[in-house]
Amino acid sequence: MVSRGWNPLGIIPGIISDIGRGIILGMTSNITTSDKVRENKARRAAARQGLRLAKSRTRDGRATDYGTFMVVDVEGNWLVAEGLYLDEVERYLDGERT
């Protein structure tokens, strides 16, 4: 069988795979590569401190917590800080806890 293009769903090639490709390619994010690198570094820094970095699940860009993070204590599973943007998370993890 000759492949007619990328088939992300592993189903019959043709119209269905074109729909699947459109859906998957439409799932792009506004986050830049450098922001993702910073986020990953912050996650690793949090893990070294016994914390976990969780991103807000809000998808509405007009919501007040859109694009924010919360810091959770891993051992006690309790919220340490919330509503922080990436810059604030980095400062928090560097010891600037006000």
TIVO-2410 file (N, C-alpha, C; in nm, 3 decimals):
# residues 98
REC num residu      c1      c2      c3 atome chaine
REC   1      M   0.084  -0.117   0.000     N      A
REC   1      M   0.000   0.000   0.000    CA      A
REC   1      M   0.089   0.124   0.000     C      A
REC   2      V   0.059   0.220  -0.083     N      A
REC   2      V   0.135   0.343  -0.095    CA      A
REC   2      V   0.077   0.446   0.000     C      A
REC   3      S   0.162   0.507   0.078     N      A
REC   3      S   0.116   0.609   0.173    CA      A
REC   3      S   0.088   0.739   0.097     C      A
REC   4      R  -0.024   0.800   0.128     N      A
REC   4      R  -0.062   0.926   0.063    CA      A
REC   4      R  -0.039   1.044   0.155     C      A
REC   5      G   0.047   1.035   0.248     N      A
REC   5      G   0.073   1.146   0.340    CA      A
REC   5      G   0.073   1.098   0.483     C      A
REC   6      W   0.094   1.191   0.570     N      A
REC   6      W   0.102   1.162   0.712    CA      A
REC   6      W  -0.035   1.122   0.763     C      A
REC   7      N  -0.043   1.012   0.834     N      A
REC   7      N  -0.169   0.962   0.886    CA      A
REC   7      N  -0.159   0.949   1.037     C      A
REC   8      P  -0.186   1.059   1.111     N      A
REC   8      P  -0.165   1.059   1.255    CA      A
REC   8      P  -0.260   0.966   1.329     C      A
REC   9      L  -0.372   0.936   1.272     N      A
REC   9      L  -0.471   0.855   1.341    CA      A
REC   9      L  -0.457   0.707   1.310     C      A
REC  10      G  -0.371   0.670   1.215     N      A
REC  10      G  -0.349   0.531   1.179    CA      A
REC  10      G  -0.471   0.466   1.118     C      A
REC  11      I  -0.548   0.544   1.043     N      A
REC  11      I  -0.669   0.492   0.982    CA      A
REC  11      I  -0.662   0.509   0.831     C      A
REC  12      I  -0.770   0.485   0.764     N      A
REC  12      I  -0.776   0.487   0.618    CA      A
REC  12      I  -0.724   0.620   0.564     C      A
REC  13      P  -0.625   0.614   0.472     N      A
REC  13      P  -0.574   0.737   0.413    CA      A
REC  13      P  -0.681   0.808   0.330     C      A
REC  14      G  -0.662   0.934   0.311     N      A
REC  14      G  -0.757   1.010   0.230    CA      A
REC  14      G  -0.818   1.123   0.310     C      A
REC  15      I  -0.948   1.136   0.299     N      A
REC  15      I  -1.018   1.246   0.365    CA      A
REC  15      I  -1.000   1.242   0.516     C      A
REC  16      I  -1.011   1.125   0.574     N      A
REC  16      I  -1.002   1.116   0.720    CA      A
REC  16      I  -0.864   1.160   0.768     C      A
REC  17      S  -0.758   1.118   0.699     N      A
REC  17      S  -0.625   1.158   0.742    CA      A
REC  17      S  -0.604   1.308   0.723     C      A
REC  18      D  -0.665   1.367   0.619     N      A
REC  18      D  -0.655   1.511   0.601    CA      A
REC  18      D  -0.723   1.585   0.715     C      A
REC  19      I  -0.834   1.534   0.761     N      A
REC  19      I  -0.904   1.595   0.875    CA      A
REC  19      I  -0.816   1.585   0.999     C      A
REC  20      G  -0.759   1.465   1.022     N      A
REC  20      G  -0.672   1.445   1.137    CA      A
REC  20      G  -0.553   1.537   1.134     C      A
REC  21      R  -0.492   1.554   1.017     N      A
REC  21      R  -0.376   1.641   1.003    CA      A
REC  21      R  -0.415   1.785   1.036     C      A
REC  22      G  -0.529   1.828   0.989     N      A
REC  22      G  -0.575   1.965   1.017    CA      A
REC  22      G  -0.601   1.987   1.165     C      A
REC  23      I  -0.656   1.887   1.230     N      A
REC  23      I  -0.682   1.900   1.373    CA      A
REC  23      I  -0.551   1.909   1.449     C      A
REC  24      I  -0.459   1.819   1.419     N      A
REC  24      I  -0.332   1.817   1.492    CA      A
REC  24      I  -0.249   1.940   1.463     C      A
REC  25      L  -0.243   1.984   1.339     N      A
REC  25      L  -0.167   2.103   1.306    CA      A
REC  25      L  -0.232   2.229   1.364     C      A
REC  26      G  -0.362   2.224   1.389     N      A
REC  26      G  -0.432   2.337   1.449    CA      A
REC  26      G  -0.409   2.348   1.598     C      A
REC  27      M  -0.344   2.248   1.658     N      A
REC  27      M  -0.320   2.248   1.802    CA      A
REC  27      M  -0.190   2.318   1.837     C      A
REC  28      T  -0.157   2.423   1.766     N      A
REC  28      T  -0.034   2.495   1.797    CA      A
REC  28      T  -0.058   2.588   1.914     C      A
REC  29      S   0.049   2.627   1.978     N      A
REC  29      S   0.042   2.709   2.097    CA      A
REC  29      S   0.107   2.844   2.069     C      A
REC  30      N   0.075   2.941   2.152     N      A
REC  30      N   0.136   3.073   2.140    CA      A
REC  30      N   0.270   3.081   2.211     C      A
REC  31      I   0.308   2.975   2.280     N      A
REC  31      I   0.432   2.976   2.357    CA      A
REC  31      I   0.552   2.965   2.262     C      A
REC  32      T   0.653   3.047   2.288     N      A
REC  32      T   0.773   3.043   2.204    CA      A
REC  32      T   0.869   2.938   2.257     C      A
REC  33      T   0.966   2.904   2.176     N      A
REC  33      T   1.065   2.804   2.217    CA      A
REC  33      T   1.141   2.850   2.340     C      A
REC  34      S   1.180   2.977   2.343     N      A
REC  34      S   1.256   3.026   2.458    CA      A
REC  34      S   1.172   3.023   2.585     C      A
REC  35      D   1.042   3.051   2.574     N      A
REC  35      D   0.954   3.044   2.691    CA      A
REC  35      D   0.940   2.900   2.738     C      A
REC  36      K   0.932   2.806   2.646     N      A
REC  36      K   0.921   2.665   2.683    CA      A
REC  36      K   1.049   2.619   2.752     C      A
REC  37      V   1.164   2.666   2.706     N      A
REC  37      V   1.291   2.632   2.769    CA      A
REC  37      V   1.294   2.688   2.911     C      A
REC  38      R   1.252   2.813   2.926     N      A
REC  38      R   1.247   2.875   3.060    CA      A
REC  38      R   1.152   2.799   3.151     C      A
REC  39      E   1.038   2.758   3.097     N      A
REC  39      E   0.941   2.682   3.175    CA      A
REC  39      E   1.000   2.549   3.221     C      A
REC  40      N   1.068   2.480   3.132     N      A
REC  40      N   1.130   2.352   3.168    CA      A
REC  40      N   1.239   2.370   3.274     C      A
REC  41      K   1.318   2.477   3.262     N      A
REC  41      K   1.420   2.506   3.364    CA      A
REC  41      K   1.354   2.534   3.499     C      A
REC  42      A   1.245   2.608   3.497     N      A
REC  42      A   1.173   2.638   3.621    CA      A
REC  42      A   1.116   2.510   3.682     C      A
REC  43      R   1.066   2.421   3.599     N      A
REC  43      R   1.014   2.293   3.649    CA      A
REC  43      R   1.124   2.212   3.718     C      A
REC  44      R   1.242   2.210   3.655     N      A
REC  44      R   1.355   2.137   3.715    CA      A
REC  44      R   1.401   2.202   3.844     C      A
REC  45      A   1.405   2.335   3.848     N      A
REC  45      A   1.443   2.407   3.970    CA      A
REC  45      A   1.343   2.379   4.081     C      A
REC  46      A   1.216   2.377   4.047     N      A
REC  46      A   1.112   2.347   4.146    CA      A
REC  46      A   1.128   2.205   4.199     C      A
REC  47      A   1.154   2.111   4.112     N      A
REC  47      A   1.171   1.972   4.153    CA      A
REC  47      A   1.289   1.957   4.249     C      A
REC  48      R   1.398   2.031   4.225     N      A
REC  48      R   1.514   2.025   4.314    CA      A
REC  48      R   1.481   2.078   4.454     C      A
REC  49      Q   1.378   2.163   4.462     N      A
REC  49      Q   1.338   2.221   4.590    CA      A
REC  49      Q   1.221   2.146   4.652     C      A
REC  50      G   1.184   2.032   4.593     N      A
REC  50      G   1.072   1.954   4.647    CA      A
REC  50      G   0.937   2.014   4.612     C      A
REC  51      L   0.934   2.091   4.504     N      A
REC  51      L   0.811   2.157   4.460    CA      A
REC  51      L   0.775   2.108   4.321     C      A
REC  52      R   0.652   2.136   4.282     N      A
REC  52      R   0.606   2.102   4.147    CA      A
REC  52      R   0.543   2.227   4.087     C      A
REC  53      L   0.573   2.252   3.962     N      A
REC  53      L   0.518   2.366   3.891    CA      A
REC  53      L   0.400   2.318   3.807     C      A
REC  54      A   0.284   2.378   3.826     N      A
REC  54      A   0.164   2.340   3.751    CA      A
REC  54      A   0.112   2.462   3.676     C      A
REC  55      K   0.080   2.442   3.550     N      A
REC  55      K   0.029   2.550   3.467    CA      A
REC  55      K  -0.123   2.557   3.477     C      A
REC  56      S  -0.176   2.676   3.475     N      A
REC  56      S  -0.321   2.692   3.477    CA      A
REC  56      S  -0.383   2.623   3.357     C      A
REC  57      R  -0.494   2.556   3.379     N      A
REC  57      R  -0.561   2.484   3.270    CA      A
REC  57      R  -0.658   2.573   3.194     C      A
REC  58      T  -0.671   2.697   3.234     N      A
REC  58      T  -0.763   2.789   3.169    CA      A
REC  58      T  -0.721   2.813   3.025     C      A
REC  59      R  -0.815   2.803   2.933     N      A
REC  59      R  -0.787   2.822   2.791    CA      A
REC  59      R  -0.847   2.952   2.737     C      A
REC  60      D  -0.918   3.025   2.822     N      A
REC  60      D  -0.979   3.151   2.783    CA      A
REC  60      D  -0.878   3.263   2.807     C      A
REC  61      G  -0.831   3.324   2.701     N      A
REC  61      G  -0.730   3.429   2.710    CA      A
REC  61      G  -0.774   3.550   2.789     C      A
REC  62      R  -0.903   3.566   2.813     N      A
REC  62      R  -0.953   3.680   2.890    CA      A
REC  62      R  -0.963   3.650   3.039     C      A
REC  63      A  -0.943   3.525   3.078     N      A
REC  63      A  -0.952   3.487   3.219    CA      A
REC  63      A  -0.832   3.542   3.295     C      A
REC  64      T  -0.853   3.571   3.422     N      A
REC  64      T  -0.745   3.631   3.503    CA      A
REC  64      T  -0.630   3.535   3.528     C      A
REC  65      D  -0.655   3.405   3.526     N      A
REC  65      D  -0.547   3.310   3.554    CA      A
REC  65      D  -0.490   3.246   3.427     C      A
REC  66      Y  -0.523   3.300   3.311     N      A
REC  66      Y  -0.472   3.245   3.185    CA      A
REC  66      Y  -0.320   3.264   3.178     C      A
REC  67      G  -0.248   3.156   3.151     N      A
REC  67      G  -0.103   3.162   3.135    CA      A
REC  67      G  -0.026   3.172   3.264     C      A
REC  68      T  -0.093   3.150   3.377     N      A
REC  68      T  -0.024   3.158   3.505    CA      A
REC  68      T   0.013   3.019   3.555     C      A
REC  69      F   0.095   3.017   3.659     N      A
REC  69      F   0.142   2.892   3.718    CA      A
REC  69      F   0.111   2.890   3.866     C      A
REC  70      M   0.111   2.770   3.921     N      A
REC  70      M   0.105   2.755   4.066    CA      A
REC  70      M   0.219   2.665   4.109     C      A
REC  71      V   0.266   2.689   4.229     N      A
REC  71      V   0.375   2.610   4.285    CA      A
REC  71      V   0.314   2.525   4.396     C      A
REC  72      V   0.338   2.394   4.387     N      A
REC  72      V   0.278   2.299   4.481    CA      A
REC  72      V   0.389   2.225   4.554     C      A
REC  73      D   0.373   2.210   4.687     N      A
REC  73      D   0.466   2.130   4.765    CA      A
REC  73      D   0.437   1.983   4.737     C      A
REC  74      V   0.537   1.909   4.693     N      A
REC  74      V   0.518   1.770   4.652    CA      A
REC  74      V   0.487   1.681   4.771     C      A
REC  75      E   0.559   1.701   4.879     N      A
REC  75      E   0.543   1.612   4.994    CA      A
REC  75      E   0.404   1.624   5.058     C      A
REC  76      G   0.361   1.745   5.082     N      A
REC  76      G   0.232   1.765   5.147    CA      A
REC  76      G   0.118   1.788   5.049     C      A
REC  77      N   0.150   1.801   4.920     N      A
REC  77      N   0.053   1.828   4.815    CA      A
REC  77      N  -0.034   1.949   4.848     C      A
REC  78      W   0.032   2.056   4.896     N      A
REC  78      W  -0.041   2.178   4.926    CA      A
REC  78      W   0.013   2.293   4.842     C      A
REC  79      L  -0.074   2.387   4.819     N      A
REC  79      L  -0.044   2.501   4.733    CA      A
REC  79      L   0.047   2.598   4.805     C      A
REC  80      V   0.159   2.630   4.742     N      A
REC  80      V   0.257   2.722   4.799    CA      A
REC  80      V   0.236   2.863   4.743     C      A
REC  81      A   0.215   2.874   4.613     N      A
REC  81      A   0.193   3.003   4.547    CA      A
REC  81      A   0.110   2.979   4.422     C      A
REC  82      E   0.027   3.076   4.387     N      A
REC  82      E  -0.055   3.061   4.266    CA      A
REC  82      E  -0.069   3.195   4.196     C      A
REC  83      G  -0.110   3.189   4.070     N      A
REC  83      G  -0.131   3.309   3.992    CA      A
REC  83      G  -0.003   3.379   3.951     C      A
REC  84      L   0.106   3.303   3.942     N      A
REC  84      L   0.235   3.361   3.906    CA      A
REC  84      L   0.262   3.346   3.757     C      A
REC  85      Y   0.314   3.452   3.697     N      A
REC  85      Y   0.360   3.442   3.559    CA      A
REC  85      Y   0.502   3.385   3.561     C      A
REC  86      L   0.552   3.344   3.447     N      A
REC  86      L   0.681   3.276   3.440    CA      A
REC  86      L   0.794   3.357   3.503     C      A
REC  87      D   0.798   3.488   3.479     N      A
REC  87      D   0.900   3.573   3.542    CA      A
REC  87      D   0.892   3.566   3.694     C      A
REC  88      E   0.769   3.570   3.745     N      A
REC  88      E   0.748   3.564   3.890    CA      A
REC  88      E   0.786   3.427   3.946     C      A
REC  89      V   0.757   3.322   3.870     N      A
REC  89      V   0.794   3.186   3.913    CA      A
REC  89      V   0.945   3.176   3.925     C      A
REC  90      E   1.017   3.228   3.826     N      A
REC  90      E   1.164   3.222   3.828    CA      A
REC  90      E   1.218   3.297   3.949     C      A
REC  91      R   1.164   3.415   3.977     N      A
REC  91      R   1.209   3.492   4.094    CA      A
REC  91      R   1.175   3.418   4.223     C      A
REC  92      Y   1.057   3.358   4.229     N      A
REC  92      Y   1.016   3.284   4.348    CA      A
REC  92      Y   1.111   3.167   4.375     C      A
REC  93      L   1.143   3.094   4.271     N      A
REC  93      L   1.232   2.979   4.287    CA      A
REC  93      L   1.376   3.019   4.315     C      A
REC  94      D   1.414   3.142   4.279     N      A
REC  94      D   1.547   3.194   4.310    CA      A
REC  94      D   1.557   3.248   4.451     C      A
REC  95      G   1.448   3.243   4.525     N      A
REC  95      G   1.451   3.284   4.665    CA      A
REC  95      G   1.384   3.414   4.699     C      A
REC  96      E   1.329   3.482   4.601     N      A
REC  96      E   1.260   3.609   4.627    CA      A
REC  96      E   1.115   3.580   4.665     C      A
REC  97      R   1.094   3.530   4.784     N      A
REC  97      R   0.960   3.493   4.829    CA      A
REC  97      R   0.904   3.599   4.920     C      A
REC  98      T   0.815   3.678   4.866     N      A
REC  98      T   0.756   3.785   4.946    CA      A
REC  98      T   0.614   3.754   4.983     C      A
***
